[in-house]
């Protein structure tokens, strides 16, 4: 009995230390990003609006998202290593953005890609294990070794559920975004894609993919069992899958890009409604406030996103990319992603104390 108690205490202690680590990393990241924004504004940092928005992901969004994934699904060895090396990878990413594209910038960017790749490996392991569990009919160990068993809230004991998928795909999104970041800093043009589209693709998978999918997973976890919430799993499916359709549209079809962009905007707007509804029932007052502000931010951003998709299809430059980065980018990154992740993270922690 004492051994069981000792192990339980150890898991709680490790979780508390990891939570403190993530909070410190995110806090330092906010300060570093604010300083970088000031330097860019006064012309001392050679980075533009898109680079500045991207830097917010490794500095702030990643530590918050990694911690939210940990408290929801547990932490495996690759997740733990990724969290520990996240500050180093984020610092290397910022330096890579400071430098002009080339081999040296690409090597530095690979530091952040390594962190993202570790998360991606964890996601693939969990997805494969969940698929085997579904086929074989018994539990297969996954990369997570602490925290609650994901997916049980939604479809019995199967981890191959909408809740489970919504926790796996963000990790893969992060790996995809990290690879595109390296390609951008190396100055590569994969599939003929020119800059800034390469860097924007990295931005896309960090925010629209990783962060938004985690917010969707947390919202699904806390959703009330009402008639309206029966639609939430379909919204989560769209939010999780549509970023890939948008990316495919950028490469192969302008029509698909427009349709997918508008559809994704509407799906995120629908998610925001569920975030607002579920946020009203949170126990923590701070989380409640954050989860009311986050949806308000996303509506303005999604209107701009849908308008950009249509304008881009029509060949209009009424909403140029730098303007979108300064408006939609800030609203989505800071207003929705950061506040949404932070709100659900606070609520999860308040319920485990």
N, C-alpha and C positions, 0 to 999 in steps of 0.2 A: 504493500500500500504506500509506503514511504517513497518507493521508487517511482510509482505513478505520480505522486504529488510533486516529486522533484522534477520530473519531466514536464509536467504541466506548468510549474513555476518557470522552468527554463524557457518554454515556448512563449509564455507571457512576457518574460523579460526580453527575449530576443525581439518579439513584436514591438515592445515599447521602445527598444533601442533603434529599431528600424524606422519606427514612426518619427522619432526625434531626428534621426539622420535625414529623412526625407523633408521634414519641415524646415530644417536648417538649410538644406540644399535649395529648396524652393525660395526661402526668404533671401538668401544670398543671391540667388538668381534674379529675383525681382530688382534688387539694388544694382546688380551688375548691368541688367538690361536698361534700367533707367539712366545709368551713367553713360551707357553706350548710345542711347537715344539723344542725350544732351550733346555728346561729342559729335554725333552725326549732324545734329541741328546747327551747331556752330561751325561746322566744316572741318573739324579735326579728325573725324573718323571717315575714311573713304568708303562708306557703305550707303546704299540707297534704301528706299522704303521697303522693297521686297526682302532684301538681306536683313533689315532690322526686324521685320515680322518673323522671318524664319528663325532668327536667333532667340526669339521668345520661346520657341519650342524646346530646344535642349536645355535652356536655362531655367524655365519655369514649368512649362506644361509637362515635360517628361517626368520630373520628380513627383509631381502631383499625380499624374496618371499611373506611374509605376506603383506608388503607394496605394492608390485606390484599387488597382488590380490585386495587390497583395492582400489587402484586408477582405476582399471579396472572394478570392480564389486560392489564397495561399501562395507560398514562395518556393520555387524550386531552386536548384543550384545555379542555373544560368540566370534566372531572374535576380537572385541575390547578388551575383557578381556584377550584373548590369547596373543595379542600383548603387553599388559601392563605387563603380567607376564612372557613373553618370557625370559627376562634377568635372572630372578630367576630360571626358569626351566632349562635354559642353564647352569647356575652355578652348579645346583644340578646334571645335567648330567655329567659335567666334574669331579665333586667329585666322582660320582658313577663309572666312568671309572678309577679313580685313585685307587679305592679299589678293592680287589679281589671279585669275584662273591660270592654272599651270600645274606641273608635276608636284611642286612643293605644297601648294594649297591642297591638292588632291590627297597627298600623303597625310597631311594634318586632318583633313576631313574624314579619312578612313578611321581615325580614332573614334569619331562619333558613330560611324557606320558599324564599328565593332560592337559598341554598346547596343545599337539597334538590332544587330544581328543576333546577339545573345537573347534578346527578347523574342525575336522571330523564331529561333530554335525552340524556345520554351513553348511558343504557340503551336508549332508544328508537332512537337512531341505530344502535347495535350490533345490536339485534333486527331492524330493517329490513334492514340490510346482510347479516346472516346469512341472513335469509329469501330475499333476492335471490340470494345465493350458492348456496343450496340449489336454487332454481328454475333459475338460469342455468347452474349447474355450474362456475363459476369464482370465484376469490377476489375479494371486494369489500372495499375498505378500510373499516375501522371506526374508531371514535373512539380506540381504543387504538393508541399508536405505539411503546410500549416494552414489554418483558416478553415472556413466552412467549405463544404463540398459544393462546387458550383453546378448550377442547373437544377438542383433539387427543388427549388422554389417554383419551377415552371412545368416540369413534366416528369413527375415521379422521381426515380433515382437515376435517370439517364443523364449523362453529361453532354450527350449530343442533343441538346435542346437549344431553344432560341437564346436563353440566358447564358448557356455555356458557350455557344458560338459567338455571342456578342462580347465575350471575354477573351476568346482566342484570336479572332480576326484583328483586333487592335494591335496585338503584338506583331502580327505579320505586316500590318500597315506600317508599323514603325521601321521594320527591316526594309521594306520597299522604299520608304521615304529616305532612309539613310543611304541606300544605293544610288538613288537619284541625286542626292546631295553631293556624293563623291563624283559622279559623272559631271555635274555642273561645275564643281571646283576644278576638275581636271580640264575643263573646256571641251569635253566630248560632245558630240551631236548624235546620240543614239536615235536610229530610225529617222534621221534628218531633222530632228527637233532642235530648233534654235533657242538661244537664250532670249528672254528670261523664262521661257516655258519650262526648261529643264528644272530650274530652281523653284518655279511655281508648282511643279509636280511634287517636289519634295515638301513644299509647304502644304500642299493638298493632302498628302498622306499623313503628315504629322497632326494637322488640325481637323480636317474633314474626316479623316480616317481614324487615327489613334484616339484623339481626345473625344470626338463626338460619339464614337462607338462605345467608349467606356461610360460616358454620361448616359447613353441609351441603356446600357446593361444595368447601371445602378438604378435608373428610373423604373426599369422593368422589375427589379428586385423589390422596390418599395411600392409598386402600384397597388392600389386598392382593387379588390375583387368586385368591380362594378361592371355594368353593361358596357359603358364607354371604354373601359380599359381592355375589353376583349380585342379592340383594334390595335392596341399598343404593340403586340408581337409583330404585326405586319409592318407597322411603322419602323420598328427596330430592324426588321429584315431589310427594308429599303435604305435606312441610314447606314447599315453595315455594308451592304452590297453595292449601293449606287456609286460610291467613290471610284470603284474599279470600272464601272460603265463609263463614267465621265472621263477617266484617263484613257480608256480605249477610244472614246470619241475624239479626243485630242489627236490621236495617232492616225485613225483610219477614216473618220467620217465627221464632217462639220454638222450634218443633220443630227447624228446621234449625240454629238457633244452638246448641241443646243437642247434637245429633248431631255437628255440625262441631267444637264445642269438645272433646268427648270424643275424636273421631277425631284432632284435631290434637294433643291431649295424648299419645295413644298413639304418634303418628308421631314426636313429639319425643323421647319415651322410647326408641323404637327407634333414632333417630339417636344418642342418648346412648350406647347400647350399641356402635354402630359407632365413635363417637368414642373410647370407652375401648379398643376393640380396636385401632384404627389408632394410637392414641396410645402404645400399648406398644412400637411399632416405630420410634418417632421417634429421630433421632440425638442431638438435644439433650436433656440430662437435665432442664433446667428446663421445656422444652415437655412432656416426658413427665409430669412431676408435675402441671402445670396441666391436661393433658388427661385425667388420672385424677380430679382434684378436680371439674372441671366437670360430668362426667356424674353424679357423686354428688349434686351440688347440684340438678340438673334433676329427678331422680326425685321428691324431696319436693315440688318446685314443681309438677310435672305432676299429682301426686296431688291437690293442692289445687285445681288448675285444673279437673280433671275433676269433682271434688266440687262446685265452685262452679257449673259448667255444669248439673249435675243439680239442685242446690238452687235455682238461679235459675229453672229450668223449673217446678219444683214450687211456686214462690212462697215458699220458705223463706228466712229471713234469718239462718240459722245461720252463714253466711260473708258478712258485709257487705263492700261494696267497699273501705272503708278498711282493714279487716283483711286482705283479700286483697292490697292494695298493700304493706302492711308485711311480709307473709310471702312469698306467691308472687312479688310484684314484686321484692323484694330478692334472693330466691333465683335468679330468672331473670335479672335485670339484672346483678348482681354475680357470682353464682356460676357461671352458665352462659355468658351472653353475653360478659362481659368476659374471663373466664378462657379460654373457648373461642377467642375471636378472638386473644387474646394468645398462647395456646399455639401455634396454627397459624402465626401471624405469626413467632414466634421460630423455628419449625421451617423455614419457607420461607427466612428470612434465613440460617439456619445452613447450608442446602444451596446457597446461592448465593455464599458467601464463598470 
